[in-house]
Amino acid sequence: SALKQDPCAGCDEGLALAYQGCAREYGNPCAETDEAGLVISGAGTKKDVSCCLKKEKHDRCLTCKSMDCEFKTCNVNKLYYSERETVMVDKTKTKEAYSEHDAAAMKAAGWSF
C-alpha cells in the first residue's frame, strides 16, 4: 500500500518563524529574478529556493487552518500563525481583567444597587 502524505503536517511555530525570517530577508522569495537580480514577470531564478518552499508550505498551512475537520478526517493545527494572538485574547478574559466590573468596584465608582 502506498503511503499518503499529509499536506497539513508540520504547520507549527517553527515553520511560522522560518517563514517570517524569509519574508524579512527576501519579501517574496518565490519571485523570479534576472541575471542582474531584478524581479521579472517571466521565467528566471527564484530569489531563494529554500525560502520559497517555506513560503509555499506557509500558504498551504493557512489553507489547512481553515479546513473543516468536523469528522476528524484531517490533522490540522487550527492555531497555526495565531498562537500568540490567542494568548493575548485569553488574557482579556481573566478574573483580573474583569475586576473593574465587579460589584465592589462598581459601588466605589458611584453605581448603586
Order of alpha helices (4+ residues) and beta strands (2+ residues): alpha-beta-beta-alpha-alpha-alpha
